[in-house]
Amino acid sequence: MNVFKFIIFLLFFVVTSFSNVFAQIIEQIHLKNGTVIEGYIIEQKPGDYILIQSKNSTVIVDSDSLKNSFIKNVVIDSLSDKWKEYLKNNDKLLTSKNVKQLEFSTLCFENSRYENVYILEKGAFIKFLNLDDNQHTCKWDEIHSIVKCKKPINLLSGMKDVLILHDNSKIVGNIIEQIPERSLKIFTDKGEVITFNFSQIKQIKTEKLCENMDLWSQIQLLDKINIKGENTELLGFISSRTLGKELIFEYEDGGIRKIPLDEIILYKKILNDKYKELYDKPMEIGDAFLNDKKVSFVNLTPHDEYLLLGKDVTSQMKIGDTVCFEIKLKDITSPIFITKSHLENIKFKKRWKNKSKICSVITYEDMVKSEVPFTREVTPLGNIKLIFVIKDDCDYVLYIKSIEKYIVVSVNH
């Protein structure tokens, strides 16, 4: 197999390397003419074409290839959610009539037709935006690069890429960019971005990311391939590729087949309905988050049998809000209490006089006899997650028996 065909295969492999919900398999396919298509590759014929399932695209075409076009105005209330979201930061595109509306075009070419697109540029070339789900066919020699976003740090399931170089060293991470016939870029587990020429790479493996999960629940897109001389498509997972030579194809029943690359006619991808995403937050011992924002434990002032809540409040919320605490402790079995504060007339001794003040307080008895119901679970990374709903107009205090400080949630009146 020549180098060009190998690069074609490798580009298609990018799709298998990223798992998550649908957004995580979205790539940007950059064509040499400036067209950018966001989606994922569902089919490719080596050395010929790729078929992309797109979510949106910015397309550039030669004006001479346009056969016909139509224009219509659509009021903003009738637009799809995608267009409404896009226009939040691009409202200048709306026409300045009594009713805000967007001018859509239908563009007809010899072998394709695009409906409800917005023309960004006119002239010798037409540049237009298409936010509808669609399928695009591209010739492989039209591709400049394929770019993929980095995997979210809190995504624990999915697949990882292992590059084996000719010196047998290994680079583990996720491929985030490939340029045909030139190079690939990988975001490593160490947080580095490294670019390799294809000539430096001997083999590429795809392995499951989470050791505690089944392989087949971590693959978002399954592989289907057509082999020369065989009438039945193979369905499974490409787990390894040796440059210019062969691939390893795995079946869900445990079977493994080694296939020379020059015997493959067609590659396809289909969504795996068994895929499961697993998220968690990497945390250090003593870390605490409230609704995804890092918070700190605070001191309460002891006074007789009370603990006084001062102005040092962790967070401000309101009645009806859902509170989600995520905490990392050495002992995941540590007793945890959530209690409500109440008001007391507290007397303070100042010199020779006693002064009183209404204060928000809790008692030690309140903490151990808390009536605030909450759910508690341990996440895959060993974080403790606590969830409850604010139902009363008072401050809420979280107390962990092993920690002498507290987390205070103040409720806005």
N, C-alpha and C positions, 0 to 999 in steps of 0.2 A: 504494500500500500504506500502511495507517495505521501510526502509530508502534508500536502494540501488536504488530502482526504482525512488524514489523521487530525488535523486542526479542526476540520468540520466536525468530526466526531467529538472532539474535546469541547468545542463550543456548546454542543448539545448537552454535554454532560453537566454543564453549569446548573441546569435546572434541578438535577438530582441532589445538589449539594446544599440546598436551603429548604428547611422545613419550618412550618408555623401555620397559622391561619393563612387564608388566600393571599393576604398582603405580603407574606414573607416569601412567596415564590415569584413575585413580580420582579421582572428585570427590565432594564432599559436597553433596547436594541438600537444602536446608533448606526445609521447608514451613511455611506460616504457622501451623499448629496445633502446631508443635514437633517434628514428625517429622523425622528425619535419615536419609537413605539414602546409603550409600557405594557407588558403582559408576560406570558410565558410560552415557550416553544412546545407545541403539541405534536409536531411532525417534522421530519427532515429526511431528505434523500441525499446521501453523501455526494458531494460535488455538484449538486443541482440547486436545491431550494430548501427553505425552511418555512413552516406555517406557524404563525404566532396567534395565540388567543389574546387579544389586546383588551385592556381596560380603558386606555386612552392613548392618543397618538397626536404628534405634531408632524404633519406630512408636508413635504416639499415636492412639487411636480413641475415639469416643463409646461408652460402655458400652451404650447403648440399641440400638446397631447389632449387638451380639453375639447370634447365634442359638443357639449351642451351644458347649460347651468340654469338654475332657477333660484329665486330669492323669496323668502317669506319672513315676516316679523312675528315673533312670539312674545307675548307679555310675560313678565318675570314670574308671575304667580303660576303660570302654566309650564314652567321649565322643570326639568327633572332635578332631583336632589343633587346630582353631580354638578350640574350647571349652576345651581343656586350656591353651592359651596364654593365653586370656582369664582363666582362673581363677587363674593365677599371681599376679595382682595383685588378684583379687576372690574369694579363697577363702572369704570370709564368706557367700557365696551358697550354699555347700554345706550340706546338712542335717546335723544333729549326731547321726546314728545310728551304730551300730557300724561301718557301711561308709559312706564318704563318697559322697554321691550328690547329684545336682542335680534339682530338680523342674521338669520340662518341661510345657508346656501345648500343646494343639492348640486353636486358636480358629477358629470358623466364623462367617463373616459372609455376608450375602446374596449377594455376588458374589466372595468371596475366602475362602481358607482358609490358615491359617498353622500349620505343624506344627513341633514341637520348638523352641518359643520360650520364653524365660524372662520371666516377668512382673515388671517392676520397680516398677510402681505400680498400685493398684486404686482403685476409687471411681467417680465420675461419668465419669472417663476411664480407659482402660486404656493403660498404657505398657509395651511389651514389647521385648525384644531378640531379634533373629533373625540368627544368624551363618551361615546356609546361603546358598549361591548361589540367587538367585531373580530374578524379574522383577516390577517394580512399575510400575503405570500411574498417572500423576498428571495432573490437569487443570492447564493452564498458570496459571490464576488462583489455584491453591493454592500456587504457588512463592513463597517469600520471597527466597531467594538461592541461587546456585551457587558453591561455593568450591573452589579447586584449590590443592594444595601447590606451593611453589616448586620449580622444576627443580633437581635435584642439581647442585652446582657442577662435579662431575667428569664429567657427562654431556655429551658433545660432539656427539652426533647428535640429530636430532629437528627440531622446527619452532619458529620464533619468530614473534611477532606484531608487526606494524608498524601503528601508529595514525597516520593522516594527519588532522590537524585542519583546521578551516576556514581557518586562516591559512597552511596548507600546511606547517606544521612537522611533524616526524616523531618519534614516540616508539617505541623498539624494546625489546622484552622479551617477557614472557609474561603473559597475562591470568590473574589468580588469583582474581577474584571478580566476579560480576555480580548486580545487583539489577534485576529486571524494571521497565521503564518509568522507571528512574532513572539508574543509573550502572554503570560498570565500573571495576575496579581492576587496574593493571598493575604488575608487578615489572620494572623496567627493567634494561638491561644495565649501567647505572651503579650498580646496587644500591639504587635509590630505589623507593619504593612511592607511586604517584600515582593518584588517583581522578579520573575524568572523567565529567561528565554526557554522556549520549548526544547531546545537542544540540551539544556541542563537536566531535563526531567526524564527519568527512566520509567516510572510507573505512578499511577494515581489510584488510590483506594478510597472508597466511600464507606465509612463506618458509622454505627449508631452513636449518638451523642450521650444518651443516658444509659448507663450500664444496668440500671434497675428496671428498665422498660424493655418490652419485646421489640425486636428489630422492626417487624412489620407494622407496628403501631407508630413508628417514628418516620416512616417514608411517606411523604405527602403525594409524590407523583410516582406511579409505577411505570416500568418500562415495558413496551411492546415492540418486538422486532420481527422483521421478515427476513428469512434466510433463503439463499439461492437453493432451488430444488425442493423446497418444503412448502406445502400448501397451508400449514397451520401457523398462525402467529404465536410467538413465544411471549408469555406474560410472566413478569417477575421483576428482578432488580439487578442492575448492573453494579457489581460491588468492586470491580477492579479493572483497570485498563493498563496494558503494557503498550507503550508508544509504538505505533506503526505495526503492531503485531496482532494482538488478540485482546479479548475481554473475558471476564468471568461473569457468567449469568447465573443468578440464584433463583430458585423456585421456592414458593411458600412452604411446600412440603419437605424442604430440606435438600432437594436435589441441586446439583451444581453442574454447569456445563461450560467448557472452555470453547470460545468461538473465534476463529480468525476474522479480523476486521474486514478483509476483502470478500467475505461470504455474506455480509450484511447488505441487504437491499434498501431497507427502510427502517427508521426509528420513529416510535410514537411515544407519547406520554398521556396517561390518564390519571385523574384524581383518585386517590386511595381512600375509600370510605371507612377504612379502619384506622386512619390516622388520628392520633390524639396529641394535643399540645399540652405541655406541662410548663407552667410558669412558677417562678419563685424569686425571692429577692436575696441576693448575696448580702449577708450582714455579719458584723463582728460582735463578739460578746459585749453586751451592754448597750448595743444600738437599739433605738426605738423609733418607730414610724407611726404617724397618725394620718390615716387616709393618704398614704404614699409620700408624706412630707416628714423629713427627719425632725424629731423633737427631743427635748432634753428633760431629764428628771429635775425637779426643783425641791427646795427645802420648804417645810411648813414650820411655823413658829409654835413651840410648845407653850401652853399657858394653862396651869392647873390640869384638869382632866381633858382639856381641849387641844386640838391642833388648829391654828389660825391660818386661814387662806389669805395670803396677801395679794399684792399686785403682780406677783411673778406667776403669770398664767401661761400654760403651755400652748393652748389654742382657744380660739373663739368660735363657737358654733351656735346653732339655734334649734328650737324644739322641732322634732321631726327628722333631724339629720341622723344619718347612720354613721356610727363611729367604728372605724376599723383600726385596731392597734396591731402592730407587728413588732415583736420583741425577741431579741436573741439573749438567752440565758445559758449559763453553764449547766444548770439542772432544769430540764424541761418539765419536771414534775413540781416545781416550786409553786406553793399556794399563791394565788392571785385573787385580789378582791377589788370590786368597783363599788364605790359607795357615793351617796348623795350628801351634799353639805346641807346645813341648816343654819339659821340665824340665832345668835345668842347675844344677850346683853353682857358684855365682858367688862369687869372692873379692873382698872389698871392703877397701880400705886405710883404716884409721882410726887416725890418729896414727902410732904406731910398731908397730901390730899389724895382721896380716891376719886378717880374719874371713870366713867363708864362709856362704852361705845358698842354699837351694834356691829357684830362681826360675822362673817361667814366662817363656819367651823365644822369640823368633824371630830369624833371621839375615837379612841382605840376600839371601843365596843362597836361603833358604827362600822368600822372596817371589817371586823370578823363576822358581823351579823348583817352584811350587806344584802339588800333586797333588790338590787339591780340585776336583772337577768341578762346573761350574755352567753354567746357560744364560744367554745374554745377548741382549737385544733392545732396540730403540729404539722407544719409544711414539709415538703420533701427535703429541704435543706436544714430542717431542725429549728425553724423559727416558730414562735408561738403566735398564733393569730387569734385575736379576741374581737368579737363584733357585738354591738348593742345599739339600740335606738334611743335617742334623747327624748324623754316623754314629759319631763318636769322642768319648771323654770328655776333651776338652781345649778350650782357648780357640781361637777362630777370629779371624783378623785380615784385614780388607779393606784393600788398599793400592792407591791410584791414583797413577800415576807423576807426575802433575802437581800432586799435593797432598802436603805434607810431614807431614800428620797421618793418623790411621788410625781405622777403626771396629773396635771389639773386641766380639766376642760371647762371653760367658762361659757355659760349659756347667755346669749344676748337677749335682753328684754324686749 
